[in-house]
């Protein structure tokens, strides 16, 4: 084990964390996606509020991340057209 800390965000985490490009993405049930550095030092890189209940694991495909909340599906990343 390298480190063990509370990720924050304010809610409980039901889905699994997803690691992309050295970052861990964790979505809590209150709709906060916490981004942590996947490194030897614990570091919170950011928090993104989805303003909706979320109990799912983010999915990654084709350079995009998909996060499903209770009433919406968010798509983040990928090439802009």
N, CA, C and O atoms as CSV, one atom per row, in Angstrom:
chain,resi,resn,atom,element,x,y,z
A,1,UNK,N,N,0.845,-1.165,0.000
A,1,UNK,CA,C,0.000,0.000,0.000
A,1,UNK,C,C,0.900,1.241,0.000
A,1,UNK,O,O,1.849,1.332,0.778
A,2,UNK,N,N,0.591,2.177,-0.870
A,2,UNK,CA,C,1.389,3.405,-0.969
A,2,UNK,C,C,0.794,4.500,-0.095
A,2,UNK,O,O,1.525,5.158,0.645
A,3,UNK,N,N,-0.525,4.710,-0.163
A,3,UNK,CA,C,-1.212,5.659,0.701
A,3,UNK,C,C,-2.661,5.246,0.848
A,3,UNK,O,O,-3.211,4.528,0.013
A,4,UNK,N,N,-3.269,5.713,1.926
A,4,UNK,CA,C,-4.686,5.472,2.186
A,4,UNK,C,C,-5.243,6.735,2.824
A,4,UNK,O,O,-4.843,7.114,3.925
A,5,UNK,N,N,-6.166,7.384,2.126
A,5,UNK,CA,C,-6.763,8.630,2.600
A,5,UNK,C,C,-8.236,8.655,2.217
A,5,UNK,O,O,-8.683,7.869,1.382
A,6,UNK,N,N,-8.984,9.562,2.833
A,6,UNK,CA,C,-10.373,9.811,2.452
A,6,UNK,C,C,-10.342,10.724,1.232
A,6,UNK,O,O,-9.669,11.755,1.248
A,7,UNK,N,N,-11.057,10.357,0.183
A,7,UNK,CA,C,-11.035,11.124,-1.067
A,7,UNK,C,C,-11.776,12.439,-0.947
A,7,UNK,O,O,-11.485,13.371,-1.697
A,8,UNK,N,N,-12.712,12.545,-0.040
A,8,UNK,CA,C,-13.502,13.772,0.084
A,8,UNK,C,C,-14.652,13.755,-0.900
A,8,UNK,O,O,-14.916,12.738,-1.541
A,9,UNK,N,N,-15.317,14.851,-1.018
A,9,UNK,CA,C,-16.468,14.932,-1.899
A,9,UNK,C,C,-17.767,15.050,-1.122
A,9,UNK,O,O,-18.717,15.662,-1.609
A,10,UNK,N,N,-17.831,14.484,0.061
A,10,UNK,CA,C,-18.996,14.658,0.905
A,10,UNK,C,C,-19.998,13.522,0.881
A,10,UNK,O,O,-20.871,13.463,1.746
A,11,UNK,N,N,-19.901,12.622,-0.078
A,11,UNK,CA,C,-20.850,11.520,-0.161
A,11,UNK,C,C,-20.152,10.187,-0.009
A,11,UNK,O,O,-18.951,10.121,0.254
A,12,UNK,N,N,-20.918,9.131,-0.179
A,12,UNK,CA,C,-20.374,7.771,-0.159
A,12,UNK,C,C,-20.052,7.352,-1.584
A,12,UNK,O,O,-20.702,7.792,-2.533
A,13,UNK,N,N,-19.059,6.510,-1.725
A,13,UNK,CA,C,-18.649,6.040,-3.041
A,13,UNK,C,C,-19.196,4.639,-3.263
A,13,UNK,O,O,-18.891,3.721,-2.502
A,14,UNK,N,N,-20.009,4.472,-4.312
A,14,UNK,CA,C,-20.589,3.172,-4.633
A,14,UNK,C,C,-19.887,2.540,-5.828
A,14,UNK,O,O,-19.687,1.326,-5.861
A,15,UNK,N,N,-19.511,3.358,-6.808
A,15,UNK,CA,C,-18.811,2.862,-7.990
A,15,UNK,C,C,-17.331,2.694,-7.701
A,15,UNK,O,O,-16.840,3.083,-6.641
A,16,UNK,N,N,-16.632,2.111,-8.655
A,16,UNK,CA,C,-15.190,1.915,-8.533
A,16,UNK,C,C,-14.443,3.107,-9.105
A,16,UNK,O,O,-14.942,3.773,-10.013
A,17,UNK,N,N,-13.244,3.387,-8.581
A,17,UNK,CA,C,-12.431,4.422,-9.192
A,17,UNK,C,C,-11.917,3.955,-10.552
A,17,UNK,O,O,-11.756,2.757,-10.786
A,18,UNK,N,N,-11.661,4.909,-11.442
A,18,UNK,CA,C,-11.137,4.619,-12.774
A,18,UNK,C,C,-9.832,5.395,-12.925
A,18,UNK,O,O,-9.771,6.581,-12.600
A,19,UNK,N,N,-8.785,4.723,-13.420
A,19,UNK,CA,C,-7.491,5.370,-13.597
A,19,UNK,C,C,-7.269,5.663,-15.077
A,19,UNK,O,O,-7.320,4.759,-15.910
A,20,UNK,N,N,-7.018,6.949,-15.404
A,20,UNK,CA,C,-6.764,7.400,-16.773
A,20,UNK,C,C,-5.605,8.386,-16.739
A,20,UNK,O,O,-5.657,9.386,-16.023
A,21,UNK,N,N,-4.570,8.111,-17.506
A,21,UNK,CA,C,-3.425,9.020,-17.633
A,21,UNK,C,C,-2.877,9.508,-16.291
A,21,UNK,O,O,-2.603,10.696,-16.123
A,22,UNK,N,N,-2.720,8.600,-15.353
A,22,UNK,CA,C,-2.134,8.960,-14.068
A,22,UNK,C,C,-3.060,9.681,-13.113
A,22,UNK,O,O,-2.612,10.263,-12.125
A,23,UNK,N,N,-4.367,9.644,-13.409
A,23,UNK,CA,C,-5.350,10.279,-12.530
A,23,UNK,C,C,-6.438,9.276,-12.169
A,23,UNK,O,O,-6.875,8.494,-13.013
A,24,UNK,N,N,-6.871,9.300,-10.923
A,24,UNK,CA,C,-7.977,8.467,-10.453
A,24,UNK,C,C,-9.241,9.311,-10.416
A,24,UNK,O,O,-9.250,10.398,-9.838
A,25,UNK,N,N,-10.304,8.814,-11.030
A,25,UNK,CA,C,-11.598,9.493,-11.040
A,25,UNK,C,C,-12.554,8.673,-10.189
A,25,UNK,O,O,-12.765,7.487,-10.441
A,26,UNK,N,N,-13.134,9.319,-9.170
A,26,UNK,CA,C,-14.039,8.653,-8.232
A,26,UNK,C,C,-15.320,9.475,-8.127
A,26,UNK,O,O,-15.267,10.659,-7.792
A,27,UNK,N,N,-16.459,8.867,-8.406
A,27,UNK,CA,C,-17.746,9.575,-8.345
A,27,UNK,C,C,-18.490,9.160,-7.078
A,27,UNK,O,O,-18.686,7.971,-6.828
A,28,UNK,N,N,-18.903,10.149,-6.280
A,28,UNK,CA,C,-19.658,9.818,-5.069
A,28,UNK,C,C,-21.168,9.923,-5.330
A,28,UNK,O,O,-21.593,10.418,-6.375
A,29,UNK,N,N,-21.966,9.453,-4.373
A,29,UNK,CA,C,-23.413,9.380,-4.577
A,29,UNK,C,C,-24.092,10.749,-4.598
A,29,UNK,O,O,-25.250,10.848,-5.003
A,30,UNK,N,N,-23.401,11.799,-4.174
A,30,UNK,CA,C,-23.972,13.141,-4.233
A,30,UNK,C,C,-23.677,13.823,-5.567
A,30,UNK,O,O,-24.121,14.947,-5.801
A,31,UNK,N,N,-22.930,13.147,-6.443
A,31,UNK,CA,C,-22.647,13.689,-7.761
A,31,UNK,C,C,-21.372,14.498,-7.855
A,31,UNK,O,O,-21.250,15.359,-8.727
A,32,UNK,N,N,-20.425,14.240,-6.979
A,32,UNK,CA,C,-19.121,14.891,-7.060
A,32,UNK,C,C,-18.113,13.896,-7.615
A,32,UNK,O,O,-17.958,12.799,-7.078
A,33,UNK,N,N,-17.430,14.273,-8.682
A,33,UNK,CA,C,-16.353,13.450,-9.215
A,33,UNK,C,C,-15.051,14.028,-8.672
A,33,UNK,O,O,-14.677,15.156,-8.994
A,34,UNK,N,N,-14.368,13.243,-7.850
A,34,UNK,CA,C,-13.104,13.654,-7.251
A,34,UNK,C,C,-11.980,13.098,-8.112
A,34,UNK,O,O,-11.988,11.919,-8.466
A,35,UNK,N,N,-11.011,13.949,-8.448
A,35,UNK,CA,C,-9.873,13.544,-9.269
A,35,UNK,C,C,-8.634,13.560,-8.389
A,35,UNK,O,O,-8.284,14.588,-7.809
A,36,UNK,N,N,-7.967,12.401,-8.295
A,36,UNK,CA,C,-6.776,12.251,-7.469
A,36,UNK,C,C,-5.586,11.900,-8.345
A,36,UNK,O,O,-5.743,11.311,-9.415
A,37,UNK,N,N,-4.408,12.261,-7.890
A,37,UNK,CA,C,-3.185,11.874,-8.581
A,37,UNK,C,C,-2.896,10.411,-8.254
A,37,UNK,O,O,-2.874,10.029,-7.083
A,38,UNK,N,N,-2.676,9.596,-9.274
A,38,UNK,CA,C,-2.323,8.188,-9.067
A,38,UNK,C,C,-0.803,8.113,-8.955
A,38,UNK,O,O,-0.121,7.618,-9.852
A,39,UNK,N,N,-0.294,8.613,-7.842
A,39,UNK,CA,C,1.152,8.667,-7.638
A,39,UNK,C,C,1.476,8.286,-6.196
A,39,UNK,O,O,0.589,7.930,-5.421
A,40,UNK,N,N,2.727,8.364,-5.858
A,40,UNK,CA,C,3.146,8.008,-4.504
A,40,UNK,C,C,2.738,9.037,-3.465
A,40,UNK,O,O,2.776,8.750,-2.269
A,41,UNK,N,N,2.351,10.223,-3.894
A,41,UNK,CA,C,1.911,11.276,-2.983
A,41,UNK,C,C,0.406,11.497,-3.156
A,41,UNK,O,O,-0.072,11.646,-4.280
A,42,UNK,N,N,-0.338,11.519,-2.056
A,42,UNK,CA,C,-1.772,11.791,-2.120
A,42,UNK,C,C,-1.976,13.248,-2.508
A,42,UNK,O,O,-1.451,14.156,-1.864
A,43,UNK,N,N,-2.753,13.458,-3.580
A,43,UNK,CA,C,-3.032,14.824,-4.026
A,43,UNK,C,C,-4.389,14.874,-4.710
A,43,UNK,O,O,-4.647,14.128,-5.654
A,44,UNK,N,N,-5.257,15.762,-4.224
A,44,UNK,CA,C,-6.544,15.991,-4.870
A,44,UNK,C,C,-6.305,17.010,-5.977
A,44,UNK,O,O,-5.893,18.140,-5.716
A,45,UNK,N,N,-6.570,16.592,-7.228
A,45,UNK,CA,C,-6.348,17.463,-8.380
A,45,UNK,C,C,-7.563,18.317,-8.708
A,45,UNK,O,O,-7.437,19.382,-9.313
A,46,UNK,N,N,-8.730,17.849,-8.312
A,46,UNK,CA,C,-9.930,18.622,-8.598
A,46,UNK,C,C,-11.185,17.914,-8.143
A,46,UNK,O,O,-11.171,16.727,-7.814
A,47,UNK,N,N,-12.279,18.671,-8.131
A,47,UNK,CA,C,-13.605,18.141,-7.805
A,47,UNK,C,C,-14.580,18.760,-8.789
A,47,UNK,O,O,-14.569,19.972,-9.004
A,48,UNK,N,N,-15.415,17.939,-9.381
A,48,UNK,CA,C,-16.399,18.395,-10.363
A,48,UNK,C,C,-17.790,18.007,-9.891
A,48,UNK,O,O,-18.066,16.832,-9.653
A,49,UNK,N,N,-18.663,18.994,-9.757
A,49,UNK,CA,C,-20.027,18.774,-9.288
A,49,UNK,C,C,-20.944,18.473,-10.469
A,49,UNK,O,O,-20.998,19.242,-11.428
A,50,UNK,N,N,-21.664,17.357,-10.400
A,50,UNK,CA,C,-22.607,16.984,-11.458
A,50,UNK,C,C,-24.039,17.385,-11.131
A,50,UNK,O,O,-24.913,17.294,-11.993
A,51,UNK,N,N,-24.292,17.822,-9.919
A,51,UNK,CA,C,-25.607,18.286,-9.472
A,51,UNK,C,C,-26.706,17.248,-9.659
A,51,UNK,O,O,-27.840,17.581,-10.005
A,52,UNK,N,N,-26.356,15.986,-9.426
A,52,UNK,CA,C,-27.332,14.901,-9.547
A,52,UNK,C,C,-26.764,13.680,-8.820
A,52,UNK,O,O,-25.546,13.547,-8.699
A,53,UNK,N,N,-27.614,12.808,-8.346
A,53,UNK,CA,C,-27.192,11.590,-7.668
A,53,UNK,C,C,-26.434,10.685,-8.635
A,53,UNK,O,O,-26.842,10.512,-9.784
A,54,UNK,N,N,-25.327,10.108,-8.163
A,54,UNK,CA,C,-24.507,9.234,-9.006
A,54,UNK,C,C,-24.082,8.021,-8.186
A,54,UNK,O,O,-23.481,8.167,-7.121
A,55,UNK,N,N,-24.389,6.838,-8.674
A,55,UNK,CA,C,-23.985,5.596,-7.999
A,55,UNK,C,C,-23.304,4.643,-8.974
A,55,UNK,O,O,-23.322,3.429,-8.775
A,56,UNK,N,N,-22.706,5.194,-10.024
A,56,UNK,CA,C,-22.110,4.352,-11.059
A,56,UNK,C,C,-20.603,4.566,-11.154
A,56,UNK,O,O,-20.060,5.530,-10.614
A,57,UNK,N,N,-19.948,3.655,-11.844
A,57,UNK,CA,C,-18.528,3.755,-12.139
A,57,UNK,C,C,-18.356,4.487,-13.457
A,57,UNK,O,O,-19.004,4.122,-14.438
A,58,UNK,N,N,-17.506,5.510,-13.520
A,58,UNK,CA,C,-17.252,6.161,-14.808
A,58,UNK,C,C,-16.704,5.142,-15.812
A,58,UNK,O,O,-15.965,4.230,-15.442
A,59,UNK,N,N,-17.071,5.307,-17.075
A,59,UNK,CA,C,-16.590,4.424,-18.138
A,59,UNK,C,C,-15.734,5.236,-19.100
A,59,UNK,O,O,-15.999,6.416,-19.328
A,60,UNK,N,N,-14.704,4.604,-19.666
A,60,UNK,CA,C,-13.803,5.278,-20.594
A,60,UNK,C,C,-13.748,4.495,-21.891
A,60,UNK,O,O,-13.556,3.279,-21.897
A,61,UNK,N,N,-13.923,5.225,-23.007
A,61,UNK,CA,C,-13.853,4.601,-24.323
A,61,UNK,C,C,-13.558,5.657,-25.375
A,61,UNK,O,O,-14.147,6.738,-25.354
A,62,UNK,N,N,-12.654,5.353,-26.292
A,62,UNK,CA,C,-12.378,6.238,-27.411
A,62,UNK,C,C,-11.949,7.642,-27.014
A,62,UNK,O,O,-12.291,8.610,-27.693
A,63,UNK,N,N,-11.201,7.760,-25.917
A,63,UNK,CA,C,-10.743,9.074,-25.479
A,63,UNK,C,C,-11.789,9.901,-24.752
A,63,UNK,O,O,-11.565,11.082,-24.485
A,64,UNK,N,N,-12.920,9.304,-24.430
A,64,UNK,CA,C,-13.985,10.003,-23.708
A,64,UNK,C,C,-14.270,9.282,-22.395
A,64,UNK,O,O,-14.074,8.073,-22.275
A,65,UNK,N,N,-14.736,10.054,-21.411
A,65,UNK,CA,C,-15.203,9.478,-20.154
A,65,UNK,C,C,-16.701,9.715,-20.070
A,65,UNK,O,O,-17.189,10.814,-20.334
A,66,UNK,N,N,-17.414,8.674,-19.699
A,66,UNK,CA,C,-18.868,8.750,-19.559
A,66,UNK,C,C,-19.214,8.548,-18.092
A,66,UNK,O,O,-18.748,7.606,-17.450
A,67,UNK,N,N,-20.043,9.453,-17.573
A,67,UNK,CA,C,-20.493,9.360,-16.181
A,67,UNK,C,C,-22.012,9.428,-16.188
A,67,UNK,O,O,-22.603,10.403,-16.652
A,68,UNK,N,N,-22.633,8.374,-15.665
A,68,UNK,CA,C,-24.099,8.320,-15.603
A,68,UNK,C,C,-24.558,8.730,-14.220
A,68,UNK,O,O,-24.088,8.209,-13.209
A,69,UNK,N,N,-25.490,9.679,-14.194
A,69,UNK,CA,C,-26.126,10.065,-12.944
A,69,UNK,C,C,-27.548,9.515,-12.959
A,69,UNK,O,O,-27.925,8.767,-13.861
A,70,UNK,N,N,-28.323,9.890,-11.964
A,70,UNK,CA,C,-29.695,9.398,-11.882
A,70,UNK,C,C,-30.530,9.809,-13.100
A,70,UNK,O,O,-31.395,9.049,-13.536
A,71,UNK,N,N,-30.282,10.998,-13.651
A,71,UNK,CA,C,-31.134,11.478,-14.742
A,71,UNK,C,C,-30.378,11.913,-15.998
A,71,UNK,O,O,-31.001,12.330,-16.975
A,72,UNK,N,N,-29.038,11.820,-15.988
A,72,UNK,CA,C,-28.257,12.295,-17.139
A,72,UNK,C,C,-27.076,11.392,-17.435
A,72,UNK,O,O,-26.648,10.591,-16.604
A,73,UNK,N,N,-26.557,11.548,-18.663
A,73,UNK,CA,C,-25.312,10.896,-19.057
A,73,UNK,C,C,-24.366,11.988,-19.535
A,73,UNK,O,O,-24.661,12.703,-20.492
A,74,UNK,N,N,-23.216,12.111,-18.853
A,74,UNK,CA,C,-22.220,13.105,-19.219
A,74,UNK,C,C,-21.134,12.452,-20.058
A,74,UNK,O,O,-20.725,11.326,-19.777
A,75,UNK,N,N,-20.666,13.146,-21.082
A,75,UNK,CA,C,-19.567,12.708,-21.916
A,75,UNK,C,C,-18.509,13.803,-21.864
A,75,UNK,O,O,-18.786,14.960,-22.180
A,76,UNK,N,N,-17.288,13.428,-21.460
A,76,UNK,CA,C,-16.217,14.401,-21.279
A,76,UNK,C,C,-14.996,13.953,-22.071
A,76,UNK,O,O,-14.635,12.776,-22.061
A,77,UNK,N,N,-14.365,14.903,-22.756
A,77,UNK,CA,C,-13.126,14.620,-23.465
A,77,UNK,C,C,-13.346,14.334,-24.924
A,77,UNK,O,O,-14.405,14.636,-25.475
A,78,UNK,N,N,-12.349,13.753,-25.553
A,78,UNK,CA,C,-12.423,13.458,-26.977
A,78,UNK,C,C,-12.092,14.666,-27.823
A,78,UNK,O,O,-11.870,15.761,-27.308
A,79,UNK,N,N,-12.062,14.460,-29.094
A,79,UNK,CA,C,-11.750,15.527,-30.035
A,79,UNK,C,C,-12.938,16.444,-30.244
A,79,UNK,O,O,-14.081,15.993,-30.327
A,80,UNK,N,N,-12.657,17.737,-30.328
A,80,UNK,CA,C,-13.705,18.704,-30.636
A,80,UNK,C,C,-13.856,18.764,-32.147
A,80,UNK,O,O,-12.867,18.790,-32.880
A,81,UNK,N,N,-15.070,18.784,-32.595
A,81,UNK,CA,C,-15.319,18.844,-34.042
A,81,UNK,C,C,-15.882,20.179,-34.447
A,81,UNK,O,O,-16.151,20.404,-35.627
